[in-house]
């Protein structure tokens, strides 16, 4: 877990809320253990709230107000903090976005889109605009900002171990112009190499257990594992142990169907190079003419 540090109240509303909690607790001369006593919550849970990483449930807010004598302050403000933390995050994904900050491992299966933790600004904007065609530029920017902000967890002292398996169609689908696709694919490779994450590609011709549906499996240091599945406009958290185990086994089979990590990165790099070449041809008529001539020669054979 991240090392303890003073919360920066200027970063966000949740950080302000957490900093105020820590200030009031220390002013009352209480340790985290003493404040947690009788709340049915653990010390790590309260510590995460103080760092602005986790929301405070209403029942805990009532307990804190009673122990610290804060006249209902934390109960009144806990919903405000929760809303601020969820700006730009889909309601059905909000709890999962909070939990990924606390995860020990994150394993994503992405059958249709690049996972949020691997997206570039241009890709995130294109996906958000497509999903919300009536949204204003400001609303789209909120989504993009929130998505890019999530990737900051890789910069933490102890980031989660990340494993993503992508269907080959994800890197072939032209969501962006060629130059943007090249940037996206280069970014995926860079994140994989610099964070020591694992990215695998499942060839389009493969048959495997996860033929449809985005799926994420997360494990934690001090809580049971869970699974998150997502549809078009909804998501579901699965924490029933037997079902989690079923998903775990299916993900292992998916891993076996995927290309090895280095071969997967090589495929992504090759796709990036193809997009770069296409972008250059679009901007240089003589190269485009050569490419068209080569294509015509292949078709005549």
N, C-alpha and C positions, 0 to 999 in steps of 0.2 A: 504494500500500500504506500501512497505518497507520504513523505516525511511531514511531520507536523510543522506548520508555518503560520504566521499571523495572517488572517484573512484580509484581503484588500477590499475594503467596503466600496471603493469607487468603481469596481469592475462591473457590477450588475446588481439588480435588486436582491437576488438570492444571496449574493456575497454581503451586501449591506445587512440583510436580515441575519445572516450567520455571525457577522462581526458584532452586531448588537447583542445577540444571544451570548456570545463569549464575554463581552464586556459586562453585561448584567450578571452573569454567573460569577465571574471573578470579583466583581464588586460585592457580591453577596458572600464571598469567601467559600464558595463551593467547588469541589472538583467535579469532573464529568461523572465519576462514579456516584457521588452524592446526589447530583442532579437527576441521574437516571434512576436512582432507587425509587421503587414503587410505580414506575412508569411502564413496566413490561417492555422496555427498550434497552438495547445494549449500549455500551460506551462507544463502540465504533460508529453506531447509527448517529448519536449526538455529535460526535466529532465531525462526521461528514456534513451535517447540517451547518455546523460552525464554519466549515470551509466553503460553504455555498454550493456544495456538490449534490445535496439531496434535500428534498422538500420535507417540511414538518407536518405530519398528520395532525388533524384538529385535536384528537384526544391527547396527543403529546403536548400540543400548544397549551391546552387547558392545564395540564400538569405543570408545565414550566411557569405559567403565569401564577399558579398557586404557590409554587416553591419559591419563586423570586419576588413575589408581591408586585407584579408589573401591571396589575389592573386590567387584564384582558388584552394587553398590547399584542402579544404573540398570536393569540387566537384571531384577533381582528386582521392581522397582517399576513397570516400564513397563506391565505388564498391569493393575495396580491403577489407574494413571492412565487407561488406556483405558476400563476399566469405569466409572470415575467420570464420565468425559465423556459416556458413553452412557446414563446414567440417564434413563429416560423416553423414550428414542429407540428406535424399532423396529430390530431387528438389521439388517434389509435396507436401512435408510436411514442407518445410523450413519456410514458413510464419506462419504456425500453431505452429511450435516449438518456434518461437519468441513470438507469441501471448499467449501461455500457461504460460509464465512468468508473464504476466499482468492480467491473468484471475482471476475473483472472484470465479467462480466455474468451475469445469471440470467434465463432465459426459461422461464416455466411455461405449460403447457396444462392446464387444470383442467376436465374434462368432467362431474364429479359433485360435487366438494366445493370449498369456498373454499381456496386454497393456504394452507399453514401460516403463511407470513409475513404473511398478511392477516387471520388469525383473531382474534376476541375471546376473552376467557376463557370466557364462557358457551358460545360455539360450540365451542371446543376441548373443553370438558368434555362437551358433548352428543355430539360425535363419538366421543370416547374411551370414554364410557360405553356407547355403542351397539356399538362394536367389541369391548369387553371387558365383557360383561354380568355376568361373575362376579368382576370385579375389586373390590377394596376401595376405599373413598373415598381412602385414602392412595395407592394405586397409580394411580388416575385423576388425582389431584393431581400426581403425578410427571410424567405425560405432559403435562398442561396446563402445568405450570411449564417443562418443557423446550421446549415449542412456543412459548410466549411469549418465552422467553429468546432463541430464535433471531432474533426480530425486532429485537433490540438491535443487529444489524449495521447497521441504518439510521442509528444514532446515531454510527457511526464517522466519523473524519475523511474517509476515502475509501471510502464504501460502494459495493457493487456496483450497477451499473445494472440495475434490475429491470423486467421486462416480463411481465405476466400476461394470458393470454387465457382467459376463462371462458365456458363454455356458458351460454346464457340460463337454462336450468333450474336452474343453481347459485344464482342470486339469487331464483328463484321458490320453490324447495323450502323448506317450512316446517320447518326443523330445530329452530327455537326458537319460542316464543310471539311474537306480533306485536311487542311492545316489544323483545324480544331481537333479532329480525330487523332492526328499524329501527336498533338500535345497531350491529349487524354491518355493514349496508350503509353507514351513515354513516362507520363506521371505514374501510371500503375506500376510499371517496372521499377521506377525510382523509389516509390514507397516500399515496394516489396524488398528491395535490396537494402535500403537505408534503415528500415525498421526491423529487418530480419523477419518479416512476415512471410507467409507462404501463400502463393497464388497459383491455382491450377486451372487448366482449361479442360472441359469435357467436350470432346469432338462431337459435332452435330450428328454424326452417324451412330453414336453410342446409345444403348438402352440402359436405363438405370432407375433406381427407386424414386427419384425426385423429378419426374417428367414435367411437373407443373408446380408453381407456387414458390415464392420467396420464403426461405426458412433461415432462421438464426438460432444457434445454440450458444448459451452463455453459462460459464461456471464462475463461482465466486469463492473468495477466501473464507467467508463466514456465513454462507447461506447455500441452500440446495441449488442445483442447476435448474435451468428452465429453457423452454423453447418458445420462439416467437414465429408465428406464421402470418403472412400478409396477403390479402387479396387486393382488389382494385381500390375500394374505399373503406376497408376495414382491416383489423388485425386481431390476433388472438394470442394471449400468453398461455402456454401449457406448462403446468408445474406438477401434474400427477406423475409420480415416480415411474410407474410402468410405461406410460406414454413417452416420457422423456427418454427412457431407455430404448424404446422402439425407434424414436427419431435418431438417437445416437448410433444405433446399429445401421440404419438406413444411410446416415451420413458417412459412416465408415465404408459402406459399399459404394457410395458415390465417389469417395476418395480413390477407391480401387479402379473405378471406371475412368478417372481423369488421367491426363498426361502427367508425367513426373514434373515437379516444380521447374527445373531448368529448361525442359522441353517446352513447358507452358510459357515461360518468360521469353524464350526464343520465338515462339509463335506470335506473341504480342509485339515483340520488337520487329518482326518481319511485317506484321500488319501496319505498324507505325511507319515503317520505311515505304510501304506501298502508298500510304496516304500522303507522305511527304512528296513522293514522286508525282503523284496525281496533282497535288497542289502546285508544284513547279510547272507542270505541263499546262495547267490552267492559266498561268501567268506568262508563259513563254510559247507563243504560237508555233515556233519551229519544232519544239519538243512535242507539242500536241499533234502536229502533222506526222512526225515520225511514229508516234504511238499508234495513230490511226492507220498508217500504212502497215505497220507490223500486225495489227489486228486483222486487216484485210487479207494479208498474206496467209495468216493462220486459218482464216475462214475458207480460203481457196484450196487449201491442202486436203 
